Amino acid sequence: MIIWNGLGYLVAVIVFGMSFAMNLIFNDICGDGYYDNHKWPFSISLICSAIICWVLGNHLKRRAEHVVIEKETGMELVINKSNHSLFFIPMHYWGPLLFGISLIVFAFDLLQ
């Protein structure tokens, strides 16, 4: 089950999209099956995903809150449009997290 808030689901979309794009690029340049047999191209896709998530998350975080006043009761309702998370982790924190995971994947590829 995937849990997201706001546009947090874009983290998964970005990671999947970058992995798919890198798969197509590396298999086209280096030959069929290259992406599947090596881990470092996946690490590069995670680094690209991390950069996109960091920039997009910081941009979305700057959105202002909107105050809506109900006509009947006169009560104020604050709508927060700056909260975007995936699995309770804010979108802009996924950048460093994905970067760390990419370093681990790259290290495992070097050790083999």
N, C-alpha and C positions, 0 to 999 in steps of 0.2 A: 504494500500500500504506500503510495506516494503522498506525502503531506506537504502542502505549500500554502503560502499566503501571498496575496497580491500577484505579482508577476514572477514569483520565485520559481515556478515551473520552467522558466526560461534557462535556468542553469542546466537542467537535464537536456533540454533541446539543444543548447549550445554545445555541450560535451558530445552528444550523439552526432550532431551535425559536423563538428570539427573532426571527429574520429572518422566519419564516413568520407569527408572530403580528403583527409590525409590518406585514407585507404586507397581512394581512386587515384590520387596524385602519385603516391609512391609506387603503386602497382603499375601505373602507366610509364613512369620514368625508369624504374629499376627492374621491372618484369613481374609477371603474375606470381602472387604468393609472397612477395617480399614483405609486405605489411604484416602478414600472418606469422612469418618466420622470425621477425625481429621486433623487439620491444621499443627501441628508441624512437621509431616514427610515432608510436602511440604517446610516448612521453612528450614529443613536440606538439602533438595535438592537444595534450593537456595543458601545456604552457600557453598555447594560443587561446584555449578556452579560459584559462585563468585570467589572462589579460582582458579578454572581452567581459568576463563576469565582474572583474574589479572595476572597470571603467563604467559599465552599464549600471552596476549596483550603486556606485557612488553618485552617478547622475540621478538615479531614481530615488536615492535617499534624500536628496535635496528638495524633493517636492514638499510643498507647504501643506499644512493642515487647513481644512475648510470648515468654517463654522456655519451650520445651517440652523435657522430658527423656525421651529414649528409654529404655524399660524394659530392653531387652536389653543395651545397651552402656553405659548411664548417661551418654551424651554429651548435651550441651546444644545445642539448636538454637534460634537467635533468628529469630523471624518478625517482619519489619518491615511494619506495616500503615499506615505514614505516607508511603509512596512512591506518588504518583499523578502520572503524567506522560503527555503526548501529544507525540510526536516528540521525546522526550528532554528536553522542557521541563516542569518541575514545574507542576502545575495552578495554584498561586497566582501564578506568574509570567505566566500567560496573561492575567491581569487587566490589568496595565500594557501588555502587548503589544497586546491588543485595543483598549485605549484609544488607544494611539498610532496604530494602523491606522485607527481611527475619525476621528481628527483629520486624517489624510492624506486620507481619503475626503471629509470635510467641506470641506477646503481645495480639492480638485479640483472639488467642486460649486460653490464660490464663484467659482472662476476661469472657469467656463463661462458 
